[in-house]
Every structure is written in C-alpha cells, then in structure tokens.
Amino acid sequence: MTTHFITAEIDLQETPVQLQQEIEAELQKRGEPLRWAITRVDRDRQIAQVEAIVTVDSDSPASL
C-alpha cells in the first residue's frame, strides 16, 4: 500500500451535498481517500480545486 498526494478539478455543483459526492467519486477513482480539502474555487470557470491524500494497493492498476 502506498500513499499519494493528488490534486483534482471538480465542477461546482448546485448544492454542497452534490459537490461532496462528486469529489468523493472522483477521488475513489484514484485510490482510497484519507483526507481531502477544497483549496481553491474559480468562480469564473465554476471549478473547485481539491487536494487529497489517497492510499493505493501496490497491486492496483491505479498505482501504475
């Protein structure tokens, strides 16, 4: 198992609940999130920048 620091851009959603669900779904594609935070919001582009720490099994295709 390894840990990775990742960043992702997520489209802003209509509600905070939808935004959280979208963030968690995107992070799950990259590993198991340990923690994450929205670090920047671009209102013009309607994008939230998310930074996260995820764990990935060494045998997982996501770790390649």
PDB file of N, CA, C, O and CB in Angstrom:
ATOM      1  N   MET A   1       0.856  -1.170   0.000  1.00  0.00           N
ATOM      2  CA  MET A   1       0.000   0.000   0.000  1.00  0.00           C
ATOM      3  C   MET A   1       0.903   1.233   0.000  1.00  0.00           C
ATOM      4  O   MET A   1       1.884   1.307   0.740  1.00  0.00           O
ATOM      5  CB  MET A   1      -0.974  -0.002   1.231  1.00  0.00           C
ATOM      6  N   THR A   2       0.548   2.194  -0.844  1.00  0.00           N
ATOM      7  CA  THR A   2       1.290   3.445  -0.902  1.00  0.00           C
ATOM      8  C   THR A   2       0.328   4.613  -0.763  1.00  0.00           C
ATOM      9  O   THR A   2      -0.869   4.479  -1.020  1.00  0.00           O
ATOM     10  CB  THR A   2       2.092   3.552  -2.218  1.00  0.00           C
ATOM     11  N   THR A   3       0.856   5.756  -0.356  1.00  0.00           N
ATOM     12  CA  THR A   3       0.039   6.961  -0.274  1.00  0.00           C
ATOM     13  C   THR A   3       0.479   7.926  -1.362  1.00  0.00           C
ATOM     14  O   THR A   3       1.651   7.974  -1.733  1.00  0.00           O
ATOM     15  CB  THR A   3       0.147   7.621   1.129  1.00  0.00           C
ATOM     16  N   HIS A   4      -0.467   8.685  -1.861  1.00  0.00           N
ATOM     17  CA  HIS A   4      -0.187   9.646  -2.921  1.00  0.00           C
ATOM     18  C   HIS A   4      -0.886  10.957  -2.607  1.00  0.00           C
ATOM     19  O   HIS A   4      -2.006  10.976  -2.097  1.00  0.00           O
ATOM     20  CB  HIS A   4      -0.636   9.103  -4.298  1.00  0.00           C
ATOM     21  N   PHE A   5      -0.199  12.061  -2.923  1.00  0.00           N
ATOM     22  CA  PHE A   5      -0.806  13.384  -2.856  1.00  0.00           C
ATOM     23  C   PHE A   5      -1.327  13.688  -4.251  1.00  0.00           C
ATOM     24  O   PHE A   5      -0.575  13.615  -5.223  1.00  0.00           O
ATOM     25  CB  PHE A   5       0.218  14.485  -2.359  1.00  0.00           C
ATOM     26  N   ILE A   6      -2.601  14.026  -4.361  1.00  0.00           N
ATOM     27  CA  ILE A   6      -3.175  14.305  -5.671  1.00  0.00           C
ATOM     28  C   ILE A   6      -3.943  15.620  -5.647  1.00  0.00           C
ATOM     29  O   ILE A   6      -4.366  16.095  -4.593  1.00  0.00           O
ATOM     30  CB  ILE A   6      -4.095  13.158  -6.114  1.00  0.00           C
ATOM     31  N   THR A   7      -4.110  16.188  -6.816  1.00  0.00           N
ATOM     32  CA  THR A   7      -4.985  17.342  -6.977  1.00  0.00           C
ATOM     33  C   THR A   7      -5.993  17.002  -8.065  1.00  0.00           C
ATOM     34  O   THR A   7      -5.704  16.229  -8.978  1.00  0.00           O
ATOM     35  CB  THR A   7      -4.174  18.640  -7.331  1.00  0.00           C
ATOM     36  N   ALA A   8      -7.160  17.582  -7.956  1.00  0.00           N
ATOM     37  CA  ALA A   8      -8.207  17.349  -8.949  1.00  0.00           C
ATOM     38  C   ALA A   8      -9.029  18.619  -9.091  1.00  0.00           C
ATOM     39  O   ALA A   8      -9.164  19.398  -8.148  1.00  0.00           O
ATOM     40  CB  ALA A   8      -9.111  16.142  -8.548  1.00  0.00           C
ATOM     41  N   GLU A   9      -9.570  18.815 -10.270  1.00  0.00           N
ATOM     42  CA  GLU A   9     -10.501  19.910 -10.503  1.00  0.00           C
ATOM     43  C   GLU A   9     -11.896  19.310 -10.656  1.00  0.00           C
ATOM     44  O   GLU A   9     -12.113  18.388 -11.442  1.00  0.00           O
ATOM     45  CB  GLU A   9     -10.097  20.749 -11.768  1.00  0.00           C
ATOM     46  N   ILE A  10     -12.828  19.852  -9.892  1.00  0.00           N
ATOM     47  CA  ILE A  10     -14.194  19.339  -9.859  1.00  0.00           C
ATOM     48  C   ILE A  10     -15.134  20.479 -10.239  1.00  0.00           C
ATOM     49  O   ILE A  10     -14.994  21.596  -9.741  1.00  0.00           O
ATOM     50  CB  ILE A  10     -14.553  18.753  -8.445  1.00  0.00           C
ATOM     51  N   ASP A  11     -16.088  20.198 -11.118  1.00  0.00           N
ATOM     52  CA  ASP A  11     -17.096  21.201 -11.454  1.00  0.00           C
ATOM     53  C   ASP A  11     -17.936  21.502 -10.226  1.00  0.00           C
ATOM     54  O   ASP A  11     -18.337  20.594  -9.498  1.00  0.00           O
ATOM     55  CB  ASP A  11     -17.991  20.722 -12.622  1.00  0.00           C
ATOM     56  N   LEU A  12     -18.200  22.779  -9.999  1.00  0.00           N
ATOM     57  CA  LEU A  12     -19.060  23.147  -8.882  1.00  0.00           C
ATOM     58  C   LEU A  12     -20.464  22.606  -9.120  1.00  0.00           C
ATOM     59  O   LEU A  12     -20.944  22.570 -10.253  1.00  0.00           O
ATOM     60  CB  LEU A  12     -19.090  24.682  -8.692  1.00  0.00           C
ATOM     61  N   GLN A  13     -21.105  22.191  -8.055  1.00  0.00           N
ATOM     62  CA  GLN A  13     -22.437  21.595  -8.111  1.00  0.00           C
ATOM     63  C   GLN A  13     -23.449  22.562  -7.502  1.00  0.00           C
ATOM     64  O   GLN A  13     -23.082  23.574  -6.905  1.00  0.00           O
ATOM     65  CB  GLN A  13     -22.467  20.227  -7.370  1.00  0.00           C
ATOM     66  N   GLU A  14     -24.706  22.237  -7.661  1.00  0.00           N
ATOM     67  CA  GLU A  14     -25.771  23.114  -7.162  1.00  0.00           C
ATOM     68  C   GLU A  14     -25.855  23.149  -5.643  1.00  0.00           C
ATOM     69  O   GLU A  14     -26.217  24.177  -5.070  1.00  0.00           O
ATOM     70  CB  GLU A  14     -27.096  22.675  -7.720  1.00  0.00           C
ATOM     71  N   THR A  15     -25.525  22.040  -4.981  1.00  0.00           N
ATOM     72  CA  THR A  15     -25.609  22.005  -3.518  1.00  0.00           C
ATOM     73  C   THR A  15     -24.301  21.472  -2.943  1.00  0.00           C
ATOM     74  O   THR A  15     -23.558  20.775  -3.634  1.00  0.00           O
ATOM     75  CB  THR A  15     -26.806  21.131  -3.050  1.00  0.00           C
ATOM     76  N   PRO A  16     -24.015  21.794  -1.682  1.00  0.00           N
ATOM     77  CA  PRO A  16     -22.820  21.257  -1.034  1.00  0.00           C
ATOM     78  C   PRO A  16     -22.797  19.724  -0.981  1.00  0.00           C
ATOM     79  O   PRO A  16     -21.732  19.116  -1.094  1.00  0.00           O
ATOM     80  CB  PRO A  16     -22.716  21.809   0.367  1.00  0.00           C
ATOM     81  N   VAL A  17     -23.956  19.107  -0.812  1.00  0.00           N
ATOM     82  CA  VAL A  17     -24.028  17.640  -0.754  1.00  0.00           C
ATOM     83  C   VAL A  17     -23.615  17.042  -2.104  1.00  0.00           C
ATOM     84  O   VAL A  17     -22.853  16.076  -2.152  1.00  0.00           O
ATOM     85  CB  VAL A  17     -25.466  17.172  -0.371  1.00  0.00           C
ATOM     86  N   GLN A  18     -24.120  17.619  -3.192  1.00  0.00           N
ATOM     87  CA  GLN A  18     -23.751  17.131  -4.518  1.00  0.00           C
ATOM     88  C   GLN A  18     -22.263  17.330  -4.779  1.00  0.00           C
ATOM     89  O   GLN A  18     -21.619  16.472  -5.383  1.00  0.00           O
ATOM     90  CB  GLN A  18     -24.575  17.840  -5.595  1.00  0.00           C
ATOM     91  N   LEU A  19     -21.712  18.458  -4.326  1.00  0.00           N
ATOM     92  CA  LEU A  19     -20.281  18.721  -4.503  1.00  0.00           C
ATOM     93  C   LEU A  19     -19.462  17.680  -3.749  1.00  0.00           C
ATOM     94  O   LEU A  19     -18.501  17.139  -4.295  1.00  0.00           O
ATOM     95  CB  LEU A  19     -19.919  20.145  -4.017  1.00  0.00           C
ATOM     96  N   GLN A  20     -19.826  17.398  -2.516  1.00  0.00           N
ATOM     97  CA  GLN A  20     -19.109  16.395  -1.732  1.00  0.00           C
ATOM     98  C   GLN A  20     -19.171  15.031  -2.412  1.00  0.00           C
ATOM     99  O   GLN A  20     -18.161  14.330  -2.478  1.00  0.00           O
ATOM    100  CB  GLN A  20     -19.689  16.308  -0.313  1.00  0.00           C
ATOM    101  N   GLN A  21     -20.328  14.648  -2.911  1.00  0.00           N
ATOM    102  CA  GLN A  21     -20.468  13.357  -3.587  1.00  0.00           C
ATOM    103  C   GLN A  21     -19.604  13.298  -4.843  1.00  0.00           C
ATOM    104  O   GLN A  21     -18.984  12.270  -5.117  1.00  0.00           O
ATOM    105  CB  GLN A  21     -21.937  13.098  -3.947  1.00  0.00           C
ATOM    106  N   GLU A  22     -19.556  14.379  -5.602  1.00  0.00           N
ATOM    107  CA  GLU A  22     -18.743  14.429  -6.816  1.00  0.00           C
ATOM    108  C   GLU A  22     -17.254  14.327  -6.488  1.00  0.00           C
ATOM    109  O   GLU A  22     -16.509  13.631  -7.178  1.00  0.00           O
ATOM    110  CB  GLU A  22     -19.023  15.721  -7.590  1.00  0.00           C
ATOM    111  N   ILE A  23     -16.825  15.020  -5.439  1.00  0.00           N
ATOM    112  CA  ILE A  23     -15.420  14.962  -5.010  1.00  0.00           C
ATOM    113  C   ILE A  23     -15.062  13.544  -4.591  1.00  0.00           C
ATOM    114  O   ILE A  23     -14.052  12.999  -5.035  1.00  0.00           O
ATOM    115  CB  ILE A  23     -15.156  15.950  -3.844  1.00  0.00           C
ATOM    116  N   GLU A  24     -15.883  12.948  -3.741  1.00  0.00           N
ATOM    117  CA  GLU A  24     -15.588  11.600  -3.255  1.00  0.00           C
ATOM    118  C   GLU A  24     -15.586  10.583  -4.390  1.00  0.00           C
ATOM    119  O   GLU A  24     -14.769   9.662  -4.381  1.00  0.00           O
ATOM    120  CB  GLU A  24     -16.602  11.189  -2.192  1.00  0.00           C
ATOM    121  N   ALA A  25     -16.475  10.726  -5.362  1.00  0.00           N
ATOM    122  CA  ALA A  25     -16.498   9.807  -6.503  1.00  0.00           C
ATOM    123  C   ALA A  25     -15.221   9.936  -7.330  1.00  0.00           C
ATOM    124  O   ALA A  25     -14.653   8.931  -7.760  1.00  0.00           O
ATOM    125  CB  ALA A  25     -17.730  10.075  -7.386  1.00  0.00           C
ATOM    126  N   GLU A  26     -14.773  11.155  -7.552  1.00  0.00           N
ATOM    127  CA  GLU A  26     -13.542  11.370  -8.332  1.00  0.00           C
ATOM    128  C   GLU A  26     -12.324  10.813  -7.594  1.00  0.00           C
ATOM    129  O   GLU A  26     -11.454  10.195  -8.208  1.00  0.00           O
ATOM    130  CB  GLU A  26     -13.340  12.877  -8.623  1.00  0.00           C
ATOM    131  N   LEU A  27     -12.262  11.030  -6.287  1.00  0.00           N
ATOM    132  CA  LEU A  27     -11.112  10.537  -5.512  1.00  0.00           C
ATOM    133  C   LEU A  27     -11.089   9.018  -5.462  1.00  0.00           C
ATOM    134  O   LEU A  27     -10.012   8.422  -5.473  1.00  0.00           O
ATOM    135  CB  LEU A  27     -11.143  11.101  -4.089  1.00  0.00           C
ATOM    136  N   GLN A  28     -12.251   8.380  -5.409  1.00  0.00           N
ATOM    137  CA  GLN A  28     -12.310   6.914  -5.385  1.00  0.00           C
ATOM    138  C   GLN A  28     -11.691   6.309  -6.645  1.00  0.00           C
ATOM    139  O   GLN A  28     -11.169   5.195  -6.606  1.00  0.00           O
ATOM    140  CB  GLN A  28     -13.764   6.443  -5.242  1.00  0.00           C
ATOM    141  N   LYS A  29     -11.747   7.035  -7.753  1.00  0.00           N
ATOM    142  CA  LYS A  29     -11.126   6.556  -8.993  1.00  0.00           C
ATOM    143  C   LYS A  29      -9.618   6.466  -8.861  1.00  0.00           C
ATOM    144  O   LYS A  29      -8.973   5.713  -9.589  1.00  0.00           O
ATOM    145  CB  LYS A  29     -11.486   7.469 -10.156  1.00  0.00           C
ATOM    146  N   ARG A  30      -9.047   7.236  -7.927  1.00  0.00           N
ATOM    147  CA  ARG A  30      -7.595   7.335  -7.799  1.00  0.00           C
ATOM    148  C   ARG A  30      -7.044   6.598  -6.585  1.00  0.00           C
ATOM    149  O   ARG A  30      -5.828   6.506  -6.418  1.00  0.00           O
ATOM    150  CB  ARG A  30      -7.193   8.776  -7.726  1.00  0.00           C
ATOM    151  N   GLY A  31      -7.925   6.072  -5.738  1.00  0.00           N
ATOM    152  CA  GLY A  31      -7.497   5.352  -4.537  1.00  0.00           C
ATOM    153  C   GLY A  31      -8.492   5.566  -3.418  1.00  0.00           C
ATOM    154  O   GLY A  31      -9.584   6.091  -3.634  1.00  0.00           O
ATOM    155  N   GLU A  32      -8.112   5.160  -2.233  1.00  0.00           N
ATOM    156  CA  GLU A  32      -8.964   5.315  -1.047  1.00  0.00           C
ATOM    157  C   GLU A  32      -8.577   6.618  -0.341  1.00  0.00           C
ATOM    158  O   GLU A  32      -7.477   6.714   0.204  1.00  0.00           O
ATOM    159  CB  GLU A  32      -8.821   4.081  -0.073  1.00  0.00           C
ATOM    160  N   PRO A  33      -9.467   7.626  -0.342  1.00  0.00           N
ATOM    161  CA  PRO A  33      -9.116   8.913   0.262  1.00  0.00           C
ATOM    162  C   PRO A  33      -8.912   8.809   1.778  1.00  0.00           C
ATOM    163  O   PRO A  33      -9.731   8.225   2.488  1.00  0.00           O
ATOM    164  CB  PRO A  33     -10.200   9.939  -0.041  1.00  0.00           C
ATOM    165  N   LEU A  34      -7.818   9.380   2.253  1.00  0.00           N
ATOM    166  CA  LEU A  34      -7.592   9.506   3.690  1.00  0.00           C
ATOM    167  C   LEU A  34      -8.115  10.847   4.178  1.00  0.00           C
ATOM    168  O   LEU A  34      -8.755  10.944   5.226  1.00  0.00           O
ATOM    169  CB  LEU A  34      -6.094   9.356   4.027  1.00  0.00           C
ATOM    170  N   ARG A  35      -7.828  11.873   3.395  1.00  0.00           N
ATOM    171  CA  ARG A  35      -8.338  13.202   3.702  1.00  0.00           C
ATOM    172  C   ARG A  35      -8.321  14.017   2.425  1.00  0.00           C
ATOM    173  O   ARG A  35      -7.566  13.725   1.498  1.00  0.00           O
ATOM    174  CB  ARG A  35      -7.501  13.893   4.822  1.00  0.00           C
ATOM    175  N   TRP A  36      -9.164  15.048   2.381  1.00  0.00           N
ATOM    176  CA  TRP A  36      -9.179  15.941   1.236  1.00  0.00           C
ATOM    177  C   TRP A  36      -9.666  17.309   1.674  1.00  0.00           C
ATOM    178  O   TRP A  36     -10.315  17.461   2.709  1.00  0.00           O
ATOM    179  CB  TRP A  36     -10.066  15.380   0.108  1.00  0.00           C
ATOM    180  N   ALA A  37      -9.333  18.312   0.849  1.00  0.00           N
ATOM    181  CA  ALA A  37      -9.767  19.673   1.141  1.00  0.00           C
ATOM    182  C   ALA A  37      -9.935  20.434  -0.167  1.00  0.00           C
ATOM    183  O   ALA A  37      -9.185  20.224  -1.120  1.00  0.00           O
ATOM    184  CB  ALA A  37      -8.756  20.394   2.072  1.00  0.00           C
ATOM    185  N   ILE A  38     -10.916  21.311  -0.203  1.00  0.00           N
ATOM    186  CA  ILE A  38     -11.047  22.244  -1.310  1.00  0.00           C
ATOM    187  C   ILE A  38     -10.072  23.378  -1.015  1.00  0.00           C
ATOM    188  O   ILE A  38     -10.183  24.048   0.011  1.00  0.00           O
ATOM    189  CB  ILE A  38     -12.540  22.768  -1.483  1.00  0.00           C
ATOM    190  N   THR A  39      -9.123  23.588  -1.912  1.00  0.00           N
ATOM    191  CA  THR A  39      -8.083  24.580  -1.662  1.00  0.00           C
ATOM    192  C   THR A  39      -8.242  25.844  -2.490  1.00  0.00           C
ATOM    193  O   THR A  39      -7.595  26.855  -2.217  1.00  0.00           O
ATOM    194  CB  THR A  39      -6.745  23.981  -1.930  1.00  0.00           C
ATOM    195  N   ARG A  40      -9.110  25.790  -3.512  1.00  0.00           N
ATOM    196  CA  ARG A  40      -9.301  26.967  -4.363  1.00  0.00           C
ATOM    197  C   ARG A  40     -10.616  26.833  -5.113  1.00  0.00           C
ATOM    198  O   ARG A  40     -11.004  25.734  -5.510  1.00  0.00           O
ATOM    199  CB  ARG A  40      -8.119  27.139  -5.357  1.00  0.00           C
ATOM    200  N   VAL A  41     -11.298  27.949  -5.307  1.00  0.00           N
ATOM    201  CA  VAL A  41     -12.520  27.969  -6.104  1.00  0.00           C
ATOM    202  C   VAL A  41     -12.366  29.040  -7.176  1.00  0.00           C
ATOM    203  O   VAL A  41     -12.083  30.199  -6.874  1.00  0.00           O
ATOM    204  CB  VAL A  41     -13.784  28.236  -5.213  1.00  0.00           C
ATOM    205  N   ASP A  42     -12.553  28.644  -8.420  1.00  0.00           N
ATOM    206  CA  ASP A  42     -12.524  29.572  -9.545  1.00  0.00           C
ATOM    207  C   ASP A  42     -13.981  29.816  -9.953  1.00  0.00           C
ATOM    208  O   ASP A  42     -14.590  28.994 -10.638  1.00  0.00           O
ATOM    209  CB  ASP A  42     -11.660  29.005 -10.755  1.00  0.00           C
ATOM    210  N   ARG A  43     -14.516  30.929  -9.533  1.00  0.00           N
ATOM    211  CA  ARG A  43     -15.934  31.221  -9.798  1.00  0.00           C
ATOM    212  C   ARG A  43     -16.205  31.444 -11.280  1.00  0.00           C
ATOM    213  O   ARG A  43     -17.276  31.100 -11.780  1.00  0.00           O
ATOM    214  CB  ARG A  43     -16.375  32.446  -9.009  1.00  0.00           C
ATOM    215  N   ASP A  44     -15.230  32.024 -11.981  1.00  0.00           N
ATOM    216  CA  ASP A  44     -15.420  32.270 -13.412  1.00  0.00           C
ATOM    217  C   ASP A  44     -15.565  30.965 -14.186  1.00  0.00           C
ATOM    218  O   ASP A  44     -16.432  30.842 -15.050  1.00  0.00           O
ATOM    219  CB  ASP A  44     -14.250  33.080 -13.973  1.00  0.00           C
ATOM    220  N   ARG A  45     -14.715  29.994 -13.872  1.00  0.00           N
ATOM    221  CA  ARG A  45     -14.742  28.694 -14.558  1.00  0.00           C
ATOM    222  C   ARG A  45     -15.672  27.695 -13.880  1.00  0.00           C
ATOM    223  O   ARG A  45     -15.923  26.619 -14.422  1.00  0.00           O
ATOM    224  CB  ARG A  45     -13.342  28.114 -14.625  1.00  0.00           C
ATOM    225  N   GLN A  46     -16.194  28.045 -12.681  1.00  0.00           N
ATOM    226  CA  GLN A  46     -17.079  27.170 -11.905  1.00  0.00           C
ATOM    227  C   GLN A  46     -16.391  25.837 -11.575  1.00  0.00           C
ATOM    228  O   GLN A  46     -16.958  24.760 -11.757  1.00  0.00           O
ATOM    229  CB  GLN A  46     -18.389  26.912 -12.681  1.00  0.00           C
ATOM    230  N   ILE A  47     -15.139  25.950 -11.080  1.00  0.00           N
ATOM    231  CA  ILE A  47     -14.317  24.782 -10.757  1.00  0.00           C
ATOM    232  C   ILE A  47     -13.786  24.912  -9.331  1.00  0.00           C
ATOM    233  O   ILE A  47     -13.393  25.996  -8.900  1.00  0.00           O
ATOM    234  CB  ILE A  47     -13.142  24.632 -11.768  1.00  0.00           C
ATOM    235  N   ALA A  48     -13.780  23.797  -8.610  1.00  0.00           N
ATOM    236  CA  ALA A  48     -13.148  23.731  -7.298  1.00  0.00           C
ATOM    237  C   ALA A  48     -11.888  22.879  -7.418  1.00  0.00           C
ATOM    238  O   ALA A  48     -11.923  21.792  -7.994  1.00  0.00           O
ATOM    239  CB  ALA A  48     -14.127  23.146  -6.223  1.00  0.00           C
ATOM    240  N   GLN A  49     -10.780  23.369  -6.876  1.00  0.00           N
ATOM    241  CA  GLN A  49      -9.553  22.578  -6.846  1.00  0.00           C
ATOM    242  C   GLN A  49      -9.507  21.829  -5.518  1.00  0.00           C
ATOM    243  O   GLN A  49      -9.675  22.418  -4.450  1.00  0.00           O
ATOM    244  CB  GLN A  49      -8.282  23.483  -7.033  1.00  0.00           C
ATOM    245  N   VAL A  50      -9.278  20.531  -5.603  1.00  0.00           N
ATOM    246  CA  VAL A  50      -9.252  19.668  -4.427  1.00  0.00           C
ATOM    247  C   VAL A  50      -7.863  19.052  -4.300  1.00  0.00           C
ATOM    248  O   VAL A  50      -7.297  18.574  -5.282  1.00  0.00           O
ATOM    249  CB  VAL A  50     -10.346  18.559  -4.518  1.00  0.00           C
ATOM    250  N   GLU A  51      -7.322  19.067  -3.094  1.00  0.00           N
ATOM    251  CA  GLU A  51      -6.072  18.370  -2.789  1.00  0.00           C
ATOM    252  C   GLU A  51      -6.408  17.235  -1.835  1.00  0.00           C
ATOM    253  O   GLU A  51      -7.212  17.398  -0.918  1.00  0.00           O
ATOM    254  CB  GLU A  51      -4.994  19.342  -2.170  1.00  0.00           C
ATOM    255  N   ALA A  52      -5.780  16.078  -2.062  1.00  0.00           N
ATOM    256  CA  ALA A  52      -6.126  14.905  -1.254  1.00  0.00           C
ATOM    257  C   ALA A  52      -4.924  14.001  -1.058  1.00  0.00           C
ATOM    258  O   ALA A  52      -3.962  14.026  -1.826  1.00  0.00           O
ATOM    259  CB  ALA A  52      -7.264  14.124  -1.905  1.00  0.00           C
ATOM    260  N   ILE A  53      -5.009  13.210  -0.017  1.00  0.00           N
ATOM    261  CA  ILE A  53      -4.088  12.102   0.221  1.00  0.00           C
ATOM    262  C   ILE A  53      -4.912  10.834   0.053  1.00  0.00           C
ATOM    263  O   ILE A  53      -5.937  10.656   0.711  1.00  0.00           O
ATOM    264  CB  ILE A  53      -3.404  12.182   1.661  1.00  0.00           C
ATOM    265  N   VAL A  54      -4.455   9.953  -0.837  1.00  0.00           N
ATOM    266  CA  VAL A  54      -5.149   8.685  -1.063  1.00  0.00           C
ATOM    267  C   VAL A  54      -4.162   7.537  -0.876  1.00  0.00           C
ATOM    268  O   VAL A  54      -2.955   7.697  -1.055  1.00  0.00           O
ATOM    269  CB  VAL A  54      -5.787   8.639  -2.484  1.00  0.00           C
ATOM    270  N   THR A  55      -4.706   6.376  -0.511  1.00  0.00           N
ATOM    271  CA  THR A  55      -3.890   5.170  -0.446  1.00  0.00           C
ATOM    272  C   THR A  55      -4.267   4.276  -1.618  1.00  0.00           C
ATOM    273  O   THR A  55      -5.420   4.228  -2.044  1.00  0.00           O
ATOM    274  CB  THR A  55      -4.080   4.424   0.914  1.00  0.00           C
ATOM    275  N   VAL A  56      -3.264   3.572  -2.125  1.00  0.00           N
ATOM    276  CA  VAL A  56      -3.455   2.687  -3.283  1.00  0.00           C
ATOM    277  C   VAL A  56      -2.737   1.378  -2.977  1.00  0.00           C
ATOM    278  O   VAL A  56      -1.588   1.381  -2.534  1.00  0.00           O
ATOM    279  CB  VAL A  56      -2.911   3.341  -4.623  1.00  0.00           C
ATOM    280  N   ASP A  57      -3.428   0.249  -3.218  1.00  0.00           N
ATOM    281  CA  ASP A  57      -2.775  -1.055  -3.112  1.00  0.00           C
ATOM    282  C   ASP A  57      -1.659  -1.127  -4.143  1.00  0.00           C
ATOM    283  O   ASP A  57      -1.819  -0.640  -5.262  1.00  0.00           O
ATOM    284  CB  ASP A  57      -3.796  -2.218  -3.316  1.00  0.00           C
ATOM    285  N   SER A  58      -0.559  -1.713  -3.791  1.00  0.00           N
ATOM    286  CA  SER A  58       0.569  -1.832  -4.722  1.00  0.00           C
ATOM    287  C   SER A  58       0.190  -2.644  -5.953  1.00  0.00           C
ATOM    288  O   SER A  58       0.770  -2.435  -7.019  1.00  0.00           O
ATOM    289  CB  SER A  58       1.770  -2.477  -4.024  1.00  0.00           C
ATOM    290  N   ASP A  59      -0.765  -3.562  -5.839  1.00  0.00           N
ATOM    291  CA  ASP A  59      -1.180  -4.397  -6.952  1.00  0.00           C
ATOM    292  C   ASP A  59      -2.284  -3.767  -7.788  1.00  0.00           C
ATOM    293  O   ASP A  59      -2.678  -4.323  -8.813  1.00  0.00           O
ATOM    294  CB  ASP A  59      -1.634  -5.726  -6.442  1.00  0.00           C
ATOM    295  N   SER A  60      -2.785  -2.619  -7.364  1.00  0.00           N
ATOM    296  CA  SER A  60      -3.907  -1.986  -8.043  1.00  0.00           C
ATOM    297  C   SER A  60      -3.463  -1.290  -9.319  1.00  0.00           C
ATOM    298  O   SER A  60      -2.379  -0.706  -9.346  1.00  0.00           O
ATOM    299  CB  SER A  60      -4.590  -0.993  -7.120  1.00  0.00           C
ATOM    300  N   PRO A  61      -4.274  -1.333 -10.385  1.00  0.00           N
ATOM    301  CA  PRO A  61      -3.939  -0.615 -11.617  1.00  0.00           C
ATOM    302  C   PRO A  61      -3.818   0.897 -11.398  1.00  0.00           C
ATOM    303  O   PRO A  61      -3.096   1.561 -12.142  1.00  0.00           O
ATOM    304  CB  PRO A  61      -4.992  -0.896 -12.678  1.00  0.00           C
ATOM    305  N   ALA A  62      -4.507   1.456 -10.394  1.00  0.00           N
ATOM    306  CA  ALA A  62      -4.432   2.878 -10.134  1.00  0.00           C
ATOM    307  C   ALA A  62      -3.062   3.290  -9.639  1.00  0.00           C
ATOM    308  O   ALA A  62      -2.711   4.466  -9.728  1.00  0.00           O
ATOM    309  CB  ALA A  62      -5.479   3.276  -9.137  1.00  0.00           C
ATOM    310  N   SER A  63      -2.270   2.351  -9.115  1.00  0.00           N
ATOM    311  CA  SER A  63      -0.944   2.696  -8.597  1.00  0.00           C
ATOM    312  C   SER A  63       0.099   2.739  -9.690  1.00  0.00           C
ATOM    313  O   SER A  63       1.237   3.130  -9.431  1.00  0.00           O
ATOM    314  CB  SER A  63      -0.521   1.710  -7.535  1.00  0.00           C
ATOM    315  N   LEU A  64      -0.254   2.346 -10.911  1.00  0.00           N
ATOM    316  CA  LEU A  64       0.698   2.353 -12.011  1.00  0.00           C
ATOM    317  C   LEU A  64       0.772   3.693 -12.698  1.00  0.00           C
ATOM    318  O   LEU A  64       1.534   3.857 -13.651  1.00  0.00           O
ATOM    319  CB  LEU A  64       0.342   1.298 -13.007  1.00  0.00           C
TER     320      LEU A  64
END
